[in-house]
């Protein structure tokens, strides 16, 4: 009960902070389009704009292959591999949270770094290292360190990717492009559905290194084969260019 009290209180704080956000005055956009037509235009923009499509790809495959490890592999590792029970699982998830908190500060420091593509590739590489650590570390506390590394890397990658995705669209399309962010938790759920049977089949440790290999191969393929992903820069995104012109 105490845990849920703390969580609920923090959600209330988050809600209160929203009221502190000050929006500039804007003229209402006059349009006769229906919601479905607006949605269709957003989907069309996503499939026709290569930069937005590249950023979305960079965001989705880690959600499918790496992020689900917290909720799927950690309970199995705590119970069946390291025999630490629910207390051990709590420590592992705390490690993820501590790493994510530190990663939040790092993400904030890197928010204005122009080469956001490099930031995201570096974070994906760190996530792969965390997965390899999960696969091979001999002790529980080393596993906690891997959890912290993974949590930090996930936070840096997510912050960079989501901000890049929103900044990739022109102002009139930004809301519709931002709606595709809902695909991220959907892919995490799909990944969890895949990781469970895979862990039963080859074991959680083998699952971790197979996922690291798969994700690393996809990231390397994108880095080598997609100059758009490799040279993704904040200053080249449409939203950033529009902001500069307004100033």
Secondary structure, 3 states (H helix, E strand, C coil): CHHHHHHHHHHHHHHHHHCCCCCCCCCCCCCCCCHHHHHHHHHHHHHHCHHHHHHHHHHHHHHHHCCCHHHHHHHHHHHHHCCCHHHHHHHHHHHHHHHHHHHHHHHHHCCCCCCHHHHHHHHHHHHHHHHHHHHHCCCHHHHHHHHHHHHHHHHHHHHHHHHHHHHCCCHHHHHHHHHHHHHHHHHHHHHHHHHHHHHHHHCHHHHHHHHHHHHHHHHHHHHHHCHHHHCCCHHHCHHHHHHHHHC
